[in-house]
């Protein structure tokens, strides 16, 4: 294995797309379209303004969202998912389908494990 070959080829994608708060932001922009900061904050719910700002900057840097500044009084900023970000739609759809089909099984496995009194990690 060379230095540039990752042990898991999807690790960089997981780091980009599935870091905390990134998925809900991308999901909201993909599902509901262009939004202002406050709209996103309300839609996501439990995210702090500081963290939302950090995540939005990172997503813009990664090319997954587009930030549009409108020089008005007061200034208006809108965020929307980019074409690159939109290309993640099939991945999110697959994960949503898997979630619907399997989360109950995961919960059952957890309950069975917990009821057996096995040590937790």
Secondary structure, 3 states (H helix, E strand, C coil): CCCCCCCCCCHHHHHHHCCCCHHHHHHHHHHHCCEEHHHHHHHHCCCCHHHHHHHHHHHHHCCCEEEEEECCCCCEEEEEECHHHHCCHHHHHHHHHHHHHHHHHHHHHHHHHHHCCCCCC
